[in-house]
Amino acid sequence: RHGHQLCNRTKRRGATLLSSRSRRMLPTRQRSAQRGVAAVELALCLPLLVMLIVWSIHACTMIYLSQSLTVAAYEGVRSAIQADGTNASATAAAQAILTSRGIQNPVVVISPPNVEAVAKGMPIEITVSAPADDNSVIPPGIYQGQILSSACTMIRE
């Protein structure tokens, strides 16, 4: 009986799997037990998997918010340090980045308050902040009630 299969089992990568014919031949009680185990495994693993995915999305959203605030502060201060830079141009540059990235309720603070009066070679700093709650995909999240901010300082040209 070299060419004949002696049982209805197939081998795959060292593990023995039951063929569909053999599975049908299992007693009903054993098949329902296998289904019950699978249902319990799904009930335990699915919520954890969903929670992991949701928190990953939330963390990525907060990283995106932080990076957007950093880019806005950089662009705003780049506009402010120009020889013809003004508070209005610095704020507009920062707001343009924030608007294009969909950041809700941002605040732009320029220090010193009057950029035009800053002498060449003196520092100008712009701080951009936004509430995490308003920019989160899952309210409330880990960052509930927190305000993320980023600052950038450059020397007036």
C-alpha positions in Angstrom: 0.0 0.0 0.0 2.7 2.4 -0.9 0.6 4.7 -3.0 -2.5 4.7 -0.7 -3.1 7.0 2.2 -3.7 5.0 5.3 -5.6 7.8 7.2 -7.3 11.0 6.4 -4.6 13.3 7.8 -2.4 15.7 5.9 1.0 16.9 7.0 2.0 20.5 6.7 5.2 21.9 8.1 5.5 19.2 10.7 2.0 19.7 12.1 -0.8 17.3 11.6 -4.0 18.8 10.3 -7.3 17.0 10.0 -8.7 17.0 6.5 -12.2 18.2 6.0 -13.4 14.6 5.7 -11.8 13.7 9.0 -13.3 16.8 10.6 -16.7 15.8 9.5 -16.2 12.4 11.1 -15.5 13.9 14.5 -18.3 13.6 17.1 -20.6 16.5 17.3 -19.6 17.2 20.9 -15.9 17.5 20.0 -16.7 19.9 17.1 -18.8 22.1 19.3 -16.0 22.1 21.9 -13.6 23.3 19.3 -16.0 26.1 18.2 -16.5 27.0 21.9 -12.7 27.4 22.4 -12.4 29.5 19.3 -15.3 31.7 20.5 -13.6 32.2 23.9 -10.3 33.0 22.3 -12.0 35.6 20.1 -13.8 37.1 23.0 -10.5 37.5 24.9 -8.3 38.7 22.0 -10.6 40.9 20.0 -11.2 43.7 22.6 -7.4 43.8 23.3 -6.7 44.0 19.6 -9.3 46.8 19.0 -8.0 48.7 22.1 -4.4 48.4 20.8 -5.4 49.7 17.4 -7.5 52.6 18.8 -4.7 53.7 21.2 -2.1 53.5 18.4 -4.3 55.8 16.2 -4.6 58.2 19.2 -0.9 58.2 19.8 -0.2 58.9 16.1 -2.7 61.7 16.2 -0.9 63.3 19.1 2.5 62.9 17.4 1.0 64.6 14.3 -0.4 67.4 16.5 3.0 67.9 18.2 4.8 67.9 14.8 2.3 70.4 13.3 2.9 72.8 16.2 6.6 72.5 15.8 6.4 73.2 12.0 4.1 76.2 12.6 6.4 77.7 15.2 9.3 77.3 12.9 7.6 78.9 9.9 6.2 81.7 12.0 9.6 82.6 13.5 11.2 82.3 10.0 8.8 85.0 8.9 9.4 87.1 12.0 13.2 87.2 11.8 13.2 88.7 8.3 14.3 92.3 8.0 10.7 93.3 7.0 9.1 90.7 9.4 6.1 91.8 11.4 3.8 90.2 14.1 1.1 89.9 11.5 3.3 88.1 9.0 4.7 85.7 11.7 1.2 84.9 13.0 -0.1 84.5 9.4 2.7 82.1 8.5 2.0 80.0 11.6 -1.7 80.0 11.2 -1.4 79.0 7.5 0.4 75.8 8.6 -2.1 75.1 11.4 -5.1 75.6 9.1 -3.7 73.4 6.3 -3.2 70.6 8.9 -6.6 71.0 10.4 -5.4 71.9 13.9 -8.3 73.2 16.1 -8.1 76.2 18.4 -4.4 77.0 18.2 -2.8 79.9 20.0 0.3 81.7 18.6 2.4 83.8 21.1 5.3 85.9 19.9 8.0 87.1 22.3 8.9 89.9 22.4 5.4 91.3 21.6 6.6 93.8 19.0 8.8 92.0 16.4 9.5 95.2 14.4 11.2 96.8 17.4 13.7 93.9 17.9 17.2 94.8 16.9 19.3 92.8 14.4 21.0 89.9 16.2 18.4 89.6 19.1 16.3 86.5 19.6 12.6 86.2 18.6 10.6 83.3 20.0 7.2 82.0 18.8 5.3 79.5 20.9 2.4 77.6 19.3 0.0 75.6 21.4 -3.3 73.7 21.0 -5.5 71.7 23.3 -5.2 67.9 22.9 -8.9 67.4 23.6 -10.0 69.4 20.5 -7.5 67.6 18.3 -8.1 64.1 19.4 -9.8 61.3 17.5 -11.1 59.6 20.7 -12.3 61.9 23.4 -11.2 61.7 26.2 -7.8 60.2 25.7 -4.6 59.9 27.6 -3.9 63.6 26.9 -7.3 64.7 28.4 -7.1 68.3 29.6 -3.6 68.8 28.3 -2.3 71.5 26.0 0.5 70.6 23.7 2.9 73.3 22.7 6.1 73.9 20.8 8.5 76.9 20.7 11.1 78.0 18.2 13.7 80.7 18.8 15.8 82.4 16.1 18.0 85.5 15.8 16.7 88.5 14.0 18.4 89.1 10.6 
